[in-house]
Amino acid sequence: MVLDQDEIVAIDGPDFELLLYKVKDEYLKFEHKIYQPGFHHLAIKVSGRDVVEASYEAVASIGATVLEGPKEFKNYPGNYFAFLFLIPMV
């Protein structure tokens, strides 16, 4: 389920919950770039590919930019099935 309010997007499923908070207006002037100091990566182990697919659908429905996937990433160890996305900031 995706709950979209003015200040928060809550994505939850049977095995997880992810809360994405809107950036406060005073921080909008700062553009975060991938790999600069600060939070840029979150990996969550889930019960199966169906959870990844459902998460992808939920994230895409809020307007996030999907960079890759969902797919199997061969350059990571194990069965790494994932998708990569940027969180919409406004």
N, C-alpha and C positions, 0 to 999 in steps of 0.2 A: 504494500500500500504506500502511496506517496501522499503526504500531507503538505500542501504548499500554503503557507501563510505569509504575511508581509515580512516577518523577521526570520523565519526558519523554514527549512524544508526537512521533513522527517521521512526517511525511507526505512521501512521495516518489513521484515519477512519472518518466516518461522524460525530462522536461525540467527538473525542479526537485527540491529537497529543502527542507522547512520543518521546523525543530525548535522545539517549544514546551515550555519548561521549567516545571515546577510552581513556584509561588511558595513561597518559604521561609516557614515558620510565623511567624517574627518580623515578616514584612511583611504578613501577612493582615489586621492591624488597620487598615491604610491602604487606603482606598477610592479607587481611581483613577477620575477622571471624564473623559469625553471632552473634549478641547480644553484641559485643564490641562497644564502643563509635564510632559513625559515622553513616552515612545513611545506613539503612538496610531494610527499608520497605516502600512501596508505595501502597496505596489503592486508586482506582479510581472508583467512582460510575458511571455506564454506564446505557444506556437505556434498556438493556435486555441481556439475555443469548447469543443471537447471536453475540453481540459485544464481549463478553468474549471469545466465541469460535473463532472468527476471530482474536482476539488479541493473543490467544494461538497459532494459526497457524502461525502468523507473528513472534512471539517470537521463536517458535520452528525452524522456517526456518533460523534464524540467528545463530543457534547452541547453544542457551541457554540451560542450564540444567534445565529441568522441575522437580520440587520436588514433586508436587502433583497437581492433577486435570487435566483439569477443572472438578469441582464437587461442590456439595453443602456441605458447612462446617457447620455441626450441632452445633459445639461448639461456634459459633459466633451468635449474635442476628440477627433476621430478616432472609430474604432470601439471605444468603451470598453464592453466586455462584462465584467461583473464581478458579484461578490456581496460584501456587507458583513457582517461578523460580529464578535461579541465572543468572546474566548478565555475558556473556563471557567477560573476561578482556583483552584478546589478540586476 
